[in-house]
Amino acid sequence: MSPRRLLIGFCSLLLAGLALGGCASKTAKKDYPVSVIRFMVEATAQENGGVVRLPLSGVIIPIAPKTYFTEYDIMRCDVIDNELGKSLSFQFTEDATRDLYRFTATNQGKRLVLVLNGVAIGAMRISSANSQGFVIAYVEFPEAELVTLAKNITRTSEDARKEAAKAKG
């Protein structure tokens, strides 16, 4: 990837992060930091998206311009322990579970990138179709802060779904 393309991608991602950061700022109505999570997919060479860099490993991943899953698709987020350490477990809504199955069936081999308030925090390889409605991801985030992050993601998602339901009437 050329340096110019990397710079353009970085600037695009920075602007998107600033825009999301404005959406994710703490408001008077919220008594917690709003944690907006987005699930992006690794871009192919033909797609003209942006690039993200994971904060600890420095891994650079080209991403497609479309967001596939958002806070509206998440029922809850929890921290789980497994053989490789702590990770985040995302439970998707019923509708999003169907979309997740189709999405993972057609994007095997690509990476699913987790973006928190405009900053990439993790990526996982899609190895098979996911019909369970759960995504487990290791993230490059301080382990001591994962429980609080998971709670804030869940609260943000719950509030977003409630607000969307009110708007529908």
Secondary structure, 3 states (H helix, E strand, C coil): CCHHHHHHHHHHHHHHHHHHHHHCCCCCCCCCCCCCEEEEEECCCCCCCEEEECCCCCCEEEECCCCCECHHHEEEEEEEEECCEEEEEEEECHHHHHHHHHHHHHCCCCEEEEEECCEEEEEEECCCCCCCCEEEECCCCCHHHHHHHHHHHHHHHHHHHHHHHHHHC
